[in-house]
Amino acid sequence: MYDLLIKNGKIVTKDDIRDGNIAVCGGKIAAVLSPGVEPEAAKVVDANGMYIMAGPIDTHAHLNDPGYEWREDYEHGTAGAAAGGYTTIIDMPLQNEPAMTTADLLEIKKDKVDPNAYVDYCFWGGLIPTNFADLKGLDEKGVVAFKSFIGPVSPDYSSLNYGEVYEAMQIIKEFGGRAGFHCEDFQMIKNGEKRMKEAGRYDWRGFLDSRTPAAEMVATLAVIECARETGCKAHICHVSHPDVAQKIKEAQQEGVDITAETCSHYLVFTEDDTLEKGPLFKCAPPLRTKADVDRMWDYVVDGTFSGIASDHSPCSYDEKYNEILGQKINNVFDVWGGISGIQSGVQATVSEALRRGIPMTALARCMSYNAAKAFGIYGRKGDILPGFDADLIIIDPAKEWEITADSLYYVNKISAFVGLKGKGMPVMTIVRGNIVAENGCIDESKKGVGEYVSRIH
């Protein structure tokens, strides 16, 4: 007898959508069955014609645990992920105290967060100028990639210059790892901010003009060339502009092993939201024009992206509107930059895709299959095949929704997504055969079900 049978669903893979049933045993997909084949199971879920997709992977999340739990912790952050439809999250090494830059710090973090995880989790390893000797040790502990900044970053996590990028790639190439980058050119950003301040442009248009697409393009092209020459696998985080995505696509076609993600907010919101609503919509890179957003979807459809991430970057209300760590916010450049979206990103993306007539197969390829492949966890995650983890979401394309602050599981119930309305959302989230959330509500008894997932070497 199977543990779980999901019947009468429309099974979505990167290639097609077909009617069928899925049998689960021991946390794994045991069989993908034809319609009407319904073996005995301890629990039966009737998907009733809804979509069943391999669990989306959030390739970029900041859960701030340990060290900044007052912004977000694993209990609340992974509860939000489960309620929203992510079944695996890849957690960033910064906004931890200390930043996770050594193998010993990884073990400390894992011990701290593991009892509280509702979904499975992976780690990005830290990549800073002073930890090159620690990279192999982090890889041996299973990190799926290494995160660095080229643009400005908080004082506790140093950026790399281009020479250090090249050197780090040479090291990471030796053990087959992947180097990931926040691509905004440091000098262009710093100079842009300086010019805006000198001109007295402390409004939101001034912020947007200080971080132009050119800064993102310059840094991305540099990473592409370093990856091409060193042979190191690379990843571009949170691509915000279609011209940047096009350069990544061209590099992929030329044989460079470079992957990239975008974020739900770059597919749903525009710079007009920043101009009209301000602090909650500040992020880096910033939101772009409506025409840019429309074009970004082309790179979801054609498979350029390996992940539609949340870049969940939580903070308190004060950090958006009053002060950060005791320092008063005086202008737009001081406001905390980041959007909280780990609970809302999947449904917002699904709704927008349906509205645009984009097939669910494109989302399955981008959010599940490509993401798992890019980060070395395919075989466990990313597909609906026997032997894979039974990470699944059931999507009701007809379900209407509105995001409210009260519905959020975050420590700080603020988000740019509050007030957004749509149609089509995940109504069940299954992690290794465990139903962890249903209709946007988590099952609190499933706290701790989430497991650490290492890169498959």
PyMOL commands that set and color helices and strands:
alter all, ss='L'
color gray80, all
select helices_A, chain A and resi 74-84+103-116+132-140+162-174+186-198+204-210+213-230+242-253+264-268+271-281+290-301+317-321+345-356+360-374+405-407+444-446
alter helices_A, ss='H'
color red, helices_A
select strands_A, chain A and resi 2-12+17-25+28-33+41-46+51-54+57-61+88-91+120-126+145-149+178-182+233-236+258-260+262-263+308-309+323-324+327-328+392-402+421-431+434-438+441-442
alter strands_A, ss='S'
color yellow, strands_A
deselect
rebuild
show_as cartoon
